[in-house]
Amino acid sequence: MINKNDFIGIFIYAFATIFLGYKFAFLILFIKENSDRCCYYNGKWNIKDLILYSVCIIIGALLVHYLS
């Protein structure tokens, strides 16, 4: 289920992808998720967030590629 924080994350990663590039967006995704992994998920990656935000970044990168 997608909650309010997921929509905020989608907006942030879409914004980062469009204005800063997909490489930077993936970098901040992995930095943030690694921090969350250590603090909130007992050392395990949150697969739902990784998939959701990765798909968002890929869609943003495709939009930038085809619209420019």
Secondary structure as GFF3:
##gff-version 3
##sequence-region A 1 68
A	DSSP	alpha_helix	4	20	.	.	.	ID=ss1
A	DSSP	alpha_helix	22	39	.	.	.	ID=ss2
A	DSSP	alpha_helix	47	67	.	.	.	ID=ss3
###
